[in-house]
Amino acid sequence: MRVTVIGCGDAFGSGGRFNTASLVEIEDPQEGRTVCLLDCGATTMTALSAINIDPDQIDLIMLTHLHGDHFGGIPFLLLDAQWVRKRTRSLRIIGPPGTIERLSTTIEALFAGATMETPWSFAWSVEEMAPGTQREAQGFTIRTVEVVHPCGAPATAVRLEGGGKIFVHSGDTEWTEVLPEIANGADLLFLECFAIEETPPHLNYNRLLARRGDFNAKRVVLTHMGPTMLAHHDKVDRTLFDLAEDGMVIDV
C-alpha cells in the first residue's frame, strides 16, 4: 500500500496547505492496481496538478463526511474527467448517508445543468454507506464508524484494508472512544489535529498526546492542522507522532 498526501490542510488553507485528500494505492490479486481517493476537498484538483498526479487513475472516491473541504472537489474532478481528460473508465463514489443529495445539490450550484445535460463519456455512481457497516469495493475492504462532527449528515472515520495493509483516517471529529477501536492494528493511522488545546468539534494535540497509548497502530500521522498547531508544531513529540505534509508519500 502507498499513501500519498494530496492535501493535509484545514478548511481554510492555513499555512498554504490544500484541503483534505489522500491517495491510497494497492495491488490486489484479483483487481490488480487499484487507487482510492479518500476525501476530495475543494482544492484537490489543484493539489493533484501540483504534484503531477493524473486523476484519471482514481477508481474509487471514499468520503469521510460532507464538509466542503472533504468533498467539494468532486464536481471539478467529474467535469475535468469529462471535458479535459475524456475519461472512459468508470468511477465509484461512496460516502455517508446524505451524500447523493448533497453532491447533486453541490454540482448544480457550481455548474448548473451539469448533472442532466452533460453527455457523460464514462459511468459514475454514488453510493451511501451507513456508519458501522462494511463493504468490498475495488479490492478494498471498507469499514466506517460514526464520529462527532456536525455537518448535516453522519461524519465517519474510515478503515481501508487492501494489499495486506490497513490504513485508517479519523476524518474530522472531537474525541470519541470509537477511534482506538477502528484504528486497532492499523499499519498507518491519520488523526486530524486541528488545534493544540480543546477546540470542538475537532481533535487537539493535548488530548491525543494523553491518549496516544490507547492506539494500537504502527505509525500515527497528525493532519488537518490549523493555525495553533502549525505555529507550535515544534511541541509535537516526534517519537509518538509524525506530521503530514502536502505531497508526502508513505509506503506501508
Secondary structure, DSSP 8 states (H G I E B T S, - for coil): -EEEEEE-B-TT-GGG---SEEEEEEEETTTEEEEEEE---TTHHHHHHHTT--GGG--EEE-S--SHHHHTTHHHHHHHHHHTS---S-EEEEESTTHHHHHHHHHHHHSTTHHHH---SS-EEEEE--TT-EEEETTEEEEEEE-S--SSS--EEEEEEETTEEEEE--S-S--THHHHHTTTBSEEEEE--BSS-BTTB-BHHHHHHHGGG--BS-EEEESB-HHHHHTGGGS-TTT-EE--TT-EEE-
